[in-house]
């Protein structure tokens, strides 16, 4: 077993060293060009150093993405999930598959170093490989749900500002662009999607298609309902401000109902901690002294 682990570590080190050599090839060429054509160096800021370090780590991770076999359909699904999670970088898919290779290797190394692999090698290493392979998927799913919940919470506020801009005399396209700029710090996720919608419209895409693409990118039911209402309002010529106001009021009502539903479920959810933790401690405090006294009395009686 120890010989197999040594072979595994040797292969891992060879692959890592090859990836590092491939990645740092550009930096070596830059150093050679600097020696041949020296230029005045600019002082690096802390943010620039952090960004360079992040790019270096991501570049190393990308070298391992070709190890996993993957189909085009699977890649398209993962790319769509990355977009819904807010990662639109073209290298995101390579980093994701690189993590699916490096994380299992790291967990196996941690199991070997901590000694867990020595107690049950098959179970420890198989669990480490399975958890490491599925961990990026779980992380991406949690990020996607978190972003979708943020979009769902911020949609009523964005609709209110859209209504104000439209009633002030702006068109829907101008109101969307102004809302994406004004609420960028308060609602960054939704304003990011609105900004992409504005760019698509400026590039010549029809308004209805741009909003439909936004609904597909976010995959939020509230956004889908909003897009369908806007498309119908544009087709039938109804007032967009009234449509947005009605939809905003509906979203706020749904949010209040969701909070009330969650509050009503707490009574059922509290049963389990009450039965498992609070009731035994309460019985011990209230009945414990009486039981001790009864045991002492019985001992004096039967002596």
N, C-alpha and C positions, 0 to 999 in steps of 0.2 A: 504493500500500500504506500509506503514512504517513497519507493522508487517511482510510482505512478505520479505522486504529487510533485516530485522533483521534475519529472518530464513536463508536467503541466505548467509549472512555474517557468521552466526554461522556454517553452513555446510562447508563453505570455510575454516574457521579457523580450524575446526576439521580435514578436509582432509590435510591441510598444516601441522598441528602438527603431524599427523600420518606419513606423508612423511618425515618430519624432524627426527622423532624418528627412522624410518626405515633406513634412510641414515646415521645418526650418531651412529648407533649401532656398526659399525666397529671401529669408533674412540673411543667409550667407551671401547670396548674390548682391543684396543691398549693401552689405559691409564691404564687399570687394569693390563695388562701384563708388562707395564713399572714399575708399583708399585711393582709387584712381582719380576721381574727380571730387576733391574735398569741398564741402559746402559748410557754411556757418550753421551750427546746431542751435535749435530753439529749445528753451527749457521746457521740459515736460511737466504738465500739471498732474495733480493727483487723479482727476477724472480720466485724463488720457491714459495714465498708467493702468488704472482699473479696467478701462475698455480694452486696452491692448492685452492685458492678462486674460480677460474673458474671451477675446478672439483667439488667443493661443490655446486655451483649454478646449473651446468648441472645435477648433481645427484639428486637434489631436483626436477628439471624440469622433469626428466625421470619418477618420481613416478606417474605423472598424465597422461602418455601416454596410460595406460590401460583403461581410461574412455571412449575414442572414439571407436566405433565399426569400424573395418577395415577388408577388404578382403585381401587375399594373392596377388591377381593381383594388387590391389591398392598399397600395400606395395612395390611390386617389381617396380612399376612405380616411386614411390617416391624415392626409393633407387637409381634408375637409374638417376633421376634428381639430387639427392645429389652428385652422382659420377661426373656427368657432371659439377656441380658447384664447384667441388674440395674437397668435404667432404666425405672422405672414412672411417671415424671412424665407427666402428660397432654400437656405441651408437647414431649415428646421427639420425637414424630413430626414436628412442625413444624421443630424444630431440625435434625433429620436431613436433611429435604428442603431446608432452607435451606443447609446445608453442601454439598449436592450442586450448588447453584447458585454459592455463593461460592468454593468451593475451585477449580473450573476457572477462574473469573475471576482469582483470585489467582495461579494458576500461569501463566496467559497474561500477566498483568502482570509477573511475575518473568522470564518468557522475553523479554519486550520490553525490560525494564530491563537484563538481563544481556547482551543482544545476541545471544542464541541464535536469536531469531526472524528476525534479519536474514540469517543464513547460509542457513537453509532454512525459510522462513516456513510453508509448508503442513505440513511434517513436525513442526515445533516446536509450532505452535499446535494442530494436531490431536492430537498426543501429550499436550499439556498439558490439553486438554479431556477426552480419554478418561481419563487418569490422575486428574484432578480429580473426574470424575464417578464413577469406581469406587473412589476412595480411602475415602469413608465406609463403603462396603460391606465393604471389606477390614478396616478398623478395627473395625467392629461385629462381624465374624466372629471376629477375633482376641480381642476382649473376651469374646465368648460362649464360645469354647473355653477361655480362661483361667479363667473362672468355673466352667465345667463340670468342669475338671480339679481346681479347688480343692474343689468339692463332692464329687467322687469320692475325693479324698485324705482329706477330713475325715469321711467317712461312718462308718468303723469307730470312731473316737473318740466320735462322737455316739451310736452304737449302744451302746457300753459304758456311757455315762452313763444312757441309757434303761434298760438292763438293771438297773443299780444302783438307779435310782428305782423301777422296777416291783417288784423284789425287796424293796425297803424298805416296800412297801405302797401305793404310789401307783397310780392307774389310768393307762392309756395316755395319756389326754388331759392329766392333771396332770403326768405324766412328760415329755410333749412340751413343755408350757409351761415346766417347770422347766429342762429341757435348753436350750431356746431362750434363757433368761435367763443361765444359768451359763456357757455356751460362746460367748457373743456376741463376746468379744474374740479368742478362739482360732480359732473357725470362723464368721466373720461372714456368709459367703454362705449356708451351710447353715442357720444359726440364723435368718437372715432368712426363708428359705422355711418353716421350722418355725413361726415367729411368724405368718406369713400363714395357715398351716394351722390354728393355734390360733384365730385370729380368725374364720375361716370356721366352725369348729365352734361357737364361742360365738354366732355369728349364727344358728345353727339348721341349718346344712348337715350332712348325715350324715357320719360319720367316713370311710366308704369313699370318698365323693365328694371330700372334702377332700384325702385322700391321693392320689387319682387326679389331682386338679388340680395338686398339687405335682409329680407325675411329669411332667405335661404342661408345666409351667412350666420345669422344669430340663432335660428331655430328656436325662437320664443313664440309661444302661441299668441301673446298680446301683440307682438309686432306683426304677426301674420294677419290678425284681425284688423289692425290699423292699416296695413297695406291694402287689404281687400276693401275696406271702407273708403280709402283715398281713391282707389281705382274706380269704384262705383260712383263716387262723387264726381270724379272727372268725366266719366261717361255720361251721367245723367244731368250734369250741370247744376248740382245742388251746392249749397254754401259749404266751403271747406272749413271755415271757422266754426260753424255750428256742429259739423261732423266731428271735428277734433274736440270740441267742448263736451259733447255727449260721450265720446269715447274716454276722455279723461275722467269724467265723473263716474263712468262705469268701472274704470280701473281702480279708482279710489274706493268705490263700494266693494269691489272684489278683494282689495287689500284689507279692508276692515273686516270683512267676512272671514278671510283667512286667519286673521289674528284672533277673532272670536272662536273659530273652530279649533285653533291651537290651544286656546285657553280652556275650552271645554274638554279637550283630550288630556289635560294635565291631571284631572281627577282619576282617570283610569291608569295613567302612567305612574302615579304616585303609589298605587297599590303595591307594586313589587318592592320598592325600597322600604315601604312601611312594614311589610310582612317579613322581609329578609333582615333588616337592620334595626329599625326603630322598635318594633314590638318585642323582639327578644331582649333588647337592653331594658325596655320598660318593665317587662315581666321579672327580669333579674333584680332590678332595683326595688320594685314593690313587693315581690313575693320572696326574695332572697332572705331578708331578716326573719320573716315568719317561718320559713322552712328551717333555718338554723335553730330558732327557738324550739320548734316542735321536735327536731332531732335531739336537742339537748334534754328536753323533758322526757322523751321516750327512753333515752339512755338511763336517766335517774329512776324511771319507773321499773324498768326490767333488771336493774342491778340488785 
